[in-house]
Amino acid sequence: MAQARTLRKSELKQLIDVTASCSRYPQRDVTMLLFSHLCGLRVGEIASLRFDDVLDEKSNVLDEITLDASRTKGKRARKIFLPKQMQKHLHEYVTSMRERPLHGFLFSTQKRACFSANTATQHLQRLYERAGLHGATSHSGRRTWLTTLSQKGVSVFVLAEMAGHRNIQTTQRYVTVNDEIKRNVAELI
């Protein structure tokens, strides 16, 4: 099975622009995509997010969240640091809501139910397809996030910890190496 492709900055912008202009629920959908692209969350982790995870008792957006072991693939709790851009967008999303759903999950389907990992995967897949990004899947955000951080010189050990991987070999499989990266490395001399 082929790996999900990574997106260039221009393709991520295209994805966000198309989603913001064509989606029936643009704020929800863009927020889901950004959790993947800016925080490296897996689609099941995104689907499992609750308001209590991302907001304090005064409904302010937190700058870090903790996913308990029951909601991560590796069954190990992990801390997720939310970049300022994610915090800002999350604040806009939460304040745009008329009311919070009784189930307490951050994201609801059209029928106001919480997303399962499977329905969220299918939903994100449709968003990528609508944006014309063939070969991109619900895992593209996570791969793009890891590749981007790697290109910026973040140690594979830090990446593995942030991604929740037990060993760096798993993390290394996520990182895409291309001519642009090699060209930039050549200029470091």
C-alpha positions in Angstrom: 0.0 0.0 0.0 1.4 3.4 -1.0 2.1 6.0 1.7 -0.1 9.1 1.9 1.6 11.9 0.0 3.0 14.9 1.6 1.7 18.3 0.6 3.6 21.4 -0.5 2.7 24.7 1.2 0.8 25.8 -1.9 -1.2 22.6 -1.8 -2.1 23.0 1.9 -3.3 26.5 1.1 -5.3 25.2 -1.8 -6.9 22.5 0.5 -7.8 25.1 3.2 -9.1 27.6 0.6 -11.3 25.0 -1.2 -12.5 23.6 2.1 -13.3 27.1 3.5 -15.2 28.1 0.4 -17.0 24.8 -0.6 -17.7 22.9 2.7 -21.1 23.0 4.3 -19.2 23.2 7.7 -16.1 25.1 6.8 -14.8 26.0 10.3 -15.2 22.4 11.5 -13.5 20.9 8.4 -10.6 23.4 8.4 -10.1 22.9 12.1 -10.0 19.1 11.6 -7.5 19.4 8.8 -5.3 21.8 10.8 -5.1 19.4 13.8 -3.5 17.0 11.3 -1.3 19.5 9.5 -0.2 21.7 12.4 -0.2 19.3 15.3 0.4 15.9 13.7 -2.7 14.2 15.1 -3.9 11.0 13.7 -7.5 11.0 12.4 -8.7 8.8 15.2 -7.2 11.2 17.7 -8.9 14.2 16.0 -12.2 12.4 16.2 -11.7 11.6 19.9 -11.1 15.3 20.9 -13.5 16.7 23.4 -14.1 20.3 24.4 -12.6 19.5 27.8 -9.4 18.5 26.1 -8.9 21.9 24.4 -10.5 24.4 26.7 -9.9 25.4 30.3 -12.7 26.0 32.8 -13.3 29.5 31.4 -13.5 28.3 27.8 -10.1 29.6 26.9 -8.1 27.6 24.3 -5.2 25.7 25.9 -1.7 25.8 24.5 -1.2 22.1 25.1 -3.4 19.1 25.4 -2.9 15.6 26.7 -4.2 12.6 24.9 -4.7 9.7 27.3 -3.4 6.3 26.3 -6.8 5.0 25.4 -7.0 7.5 22.5 -3.6 7.0 20.9 -2.4 4.3 18.5 0.6 3.3 20.7 -1.5 3.2 23.8 0.8 5.8 25.5 -0.4 9.1 26.7 1.2 12.0 24.9 1.3 15.8 25.2 0.3 17.8 22.1 1.6 21.4 21.9 -0.7 23.7 19.9 1.0 26.3 17.8 -0.4 29.8 18.0 -2.0 29.5 14.5 -3.8 26.4 15.8 -4.9 28.1 19.0 -6.2 31.1 17.0 -8.2 28.9 14.6 -9.5 26.7 17.4 -10.7 29.8 19.3 -12.6 31.0 16.1 -14.1 27.5 15.6 -15.3 27.2 19.2 -16.7 30.8 19.4 -18.6 30.3 16.1 -20.6 27.4 17.5 -24.2 28.2 18.6 -24.2 25.5 21.1 -22.0 22.6 22.1 -23.3 19.1 21.4 -24.4 17.1 24.4 -21.9 14.3 23.6 -19.0 16.6 24.4 -16.9 15.8 21.4 -15.3 18.8 19.6 -16.4 17.6 16.1 -19.9 16.5 15.1 -21.2 15.0 11.9 -24.0 16.6 9.9 -26.4 14.5 12.0 -24.9 16.0 15.2 -23.3 12.6 16.2 -19.6 12.4 17.1 -17.2 11.2 14.4 -15.8 7.7 14.6 -12.2 7.3 13.3 -13.6 5.6 10.2 -16.2 8.4 9.4 -13.6 11.0 10.0 -11.1 9.2 7.7 -13.8 9.1 4.9 -14.7 12.7 5.5 -11.1 14.0 5.3 -10.6 11.9 2.2 -13.5 13.7 0.5 -12.0 17.1 1.5 -8.7 16.2 -0.2 -10.5 14.9 -3.3 -12.6 18.0 -3.5 -9.4 20.1 -3.5 -8.0 17.9 -6.3 -5.1 16.5 -4.2 -4.9 13.0 -5.7 -2.9 10.6 -3.6 -3.5 12.5 -0.4 -5.3 10.7 2.4 -6.4 11.4 6.0 -2.7 10.6 6.9 -1.2 13.2 4.6 -1.4 15.9 7.3 0.6 13.9 9.8 3.2 12.9 7.1 3.4 16.6 6.0 3.8 17.8 9.6 6.7 15.4 10.3 8.4 16.1 6.9 8.1 19.9 7.4 9.6 19.7 10.9 12.4 17.5 9.7 13.2 19.9 6.9 13.5 22.6 9.5 16.2 20.6 11.3 14.2 19.1 14.1 15.9 16.0 15.5 14.3 12.7 14.7 14.3 12.0 18.4 12.2 15.0 19.1 9.9 14.1 16.2 9.5 10.6 17.4 8.5 11.9 20.9 6.0 14.4 19.5 4.5 11.9 17.1 4.1 9.3 19.8 6.4 6.8 18.1 8.3 4.3 20.3 11.3 4.2 17.9 12.9 6.5 15.4 12.6 4.0 12.5 8.9 4.5 12.5 9.3 8.3 12.4 11.9 8.1 9.6 9.4 6.2 7.4 7.1 9.3 7.6 9.6 11.8 6.4 9.7 12.4 2.6 13.1 13.3 1.1 13.0 15.1 -2.2 15.3 17.2 -4.4 14.3 20.4 -2.7 15.4 19.1 0.6 18.7 17.8 -0.8 19.2 21.2 -2.6 18.8 23.0 0.7 21.1 20.7 2.5 23.8 21.2 -0.1 23.6 25.0 0.6 24.4 24.5 4.3 28.1 24.1 3.5 
